[in-house]
Amino acid sequence: MNILSFYRGKKVFLTGATGFKGTWLCHVLHAAGAQITGYALAAAEPSLFQESAAGRIIKLITGDVRSGAEFVQAVRTAKPEILLHLAAQPLVRRSYHEPVLTYETNVMGTVHVLEAVRQTPSIRSFINITTDKVYENNEWHWGYRENEPLNGFDPYSNSKSCAELVTSSYRAAFFGSDNSPAISTARSGNVIGGGDYAHDRIIPDCIRAVRMGQPIVVRNPASIRPYQHVLECISGYLLLAARQYENPVLAGAWNFGPNEESCVDTGHLAALFCTAWGERAAWIIQADDGPHEARFLKLDCSKAKAELNWKPRWNIQQAVEKTVEFAKSPLPAHDCLEQQINTYFEGTDV
């Protein structure tokens, strides 16, 4: 199956469309020929959504997934075949400051999205995009598998664990018949890529620092994370949504993370960035006594590799180089997106 060809003419509903990952997904789906309806908060400033003129390639509905009735009606009106749920409060450190907002968005927002799926007969495939941080972290030196216990530590991670449980409950309680849509969750690693302006994310912080002529500040250089380019997890989401559309038995929980060699510590990632950026870019260690963050986290993606034939295409060095290339390019953001999407998907069925 050629995955991008599968989406030609398909009606796709995308929550969180104005976010970093959502914007990349909008452009990939547009390149595939999908009919896209987005539902999201207004785009932040600055944002990749605005810079890439993504509002011209999708039908955007401005709204909040916490407003249940309005959201359900928007989905029922759009009559999509596939719904991808990315809307979230996605930052660990912000979740310590705004735990109620985090739980309201990530848990009850997910309930409202699943209610929309339950009430929209046209939907055949649904994926709730969560995170690698849903697992109960034991600081193991091996990757977590999809059947490991869920119990994120901080409010963000825990809210996503709850969203996984909500999805599992809805799948069992409401989507057990032969005519039910396929319901899955997808857990990816720490994504990087061009156009990310979020605070408290290492690569955006690196770019801001070097552009101001300052050293890059790294809080926890020994913390190991499964870093991957945003197109890696997007390819996994699209592959899963397409495969379960045609074969609902595949519905369940899925990891989409990098290979072992791309699970690196934050200091190594900063060093890779400095090498790719050049111009005497440098990083320093500066702990800030911030809240608890996991030191060691990896994903075991054997299931996706074996059952979906999915695999990463860009290692961590390539992912960093592509991100720097995007940040330094004189081309408009839309053209940068198009070039990197074409490069990534060229010669692959995924």
Residue, then its C-alpha position, 0 to 999 in steps of 0.5 A: m500500500n502506498i500510504l500517501s496515495f491512500y489518502r487521495g480524496k479521503k476526508v480527514f478531520l484533524t484536531g490541534a491543526t494549528g500546532f507544530k506537529g499538526t501543521w506538518l501533518c496538514h502539509v503532508l495530508h495536503a500533498a497526499g490529496a486529502q480533504i482536510t478539516g482542522y479544529a484548533l485554537a487560533a494559531a500562536e504568534p509566531s507559528l509554523f501554521q501562519e508562516s506556511a499559510a496552512g490555513r489556505i490548504i485546509k478548512l479550519i474551525t477555530g475552537d476548543v476540544r473542551s467545548g464538547a457540544e460544539f466540537v461534536q457538531a463540527v465533526r458530525t457536520a464535516k463527516p470525515e472518514i478518518l479522525l486524528h486527535l492531536a489537540a493537547q496541552p503538550l508541555v511538561r513544565r507548563s503542566y506543573h503550573e497549570p495542572v487543571l488546564t492540562y487535565e481538562t484539555n488532555v483528558m476531557g478533551t479526549v472524552h469529547v473527541l471520542e464522543a464525536v467519533r461515537q456519534t459520527p457514522s462516517i468515521r472508520s479510523f481514529i487515532n489518539i496521539t499521546t506520548d512516550k511519557v505515558y508509561e510508568n517510568n522505572e528509568w530502565h535502560w531498555g524501551y517500553r513496550e505497548n503492554e507496559p503499565l501506564n502512569g506518567f509522573d507529572p501532570y502532562s504525562n499523567s493526563k496522557s496516561c489517562a487519555e490512553l485509558v479513556t480511549s481503551s475504555y471507549r474502544a471496549a465499551f462502544f466500538g466492539s461491533d463489526n461496523s465500529p471504527a478502528i480505535s488506536t493510540a499512538r505514542s511517539g518520541n520527542v519530536i524535532g523539526g523546522g518551525d517549532y517555536a515552543h518554549d522549554r523544548i531543547i531545539p527551539d531553545c537552541i535556535r533562539a539562543v544562537r540567533m541572539g548570539q548566546p550560549i545554549v543553556v542545557r538543564n539536564p545534559a544526561s537525560i536520555r530521550p527518544y528524539q526523532h524528526v516530526l516526519e517520522c512519527i507522522s509517517g507512523y500515524l498515517l500508516l496506522a490510520a490507513r492500515q486499520y481503516e482496511n483492517p480494524v483488527l489492528a486497532g490498539a496501542w502503538n509506539f513510533g519511536p527512533n532506533e536505538e542509536s537515536c536515543v541520545d542524551t540532551g548534551h549529545l543532542a545540543a552538540l549535534f545541533c552546534t555542529a550542524w549550525g556552525e558559527r561557533a555555536a556552543w552550549i553550557i550546563q545550567a541547572d535551574d532546580g526545576p520540577h522532576e523530569a525523567r532521566f531515561l526514556k526509550l520506546d520499543c517499536s518492535k510491534a510497529k516494525a513487525e506488524l505495520n512494516w514501519k521503520p524510521r528513515w532519518n537518524i538523529q544526526q539527519a533529523v538535527e541537520k534537517t531542522v537546522e536546514f529549515a531554520k537557515s533556509p531563505l525559502p518561504a516556510h511552505d517551500c521548505l515543508e514541501q521539499q522536506i516532505n518530498t525528500y522524506f517520502e520519496g521512494t517509500d510506501v510509507 
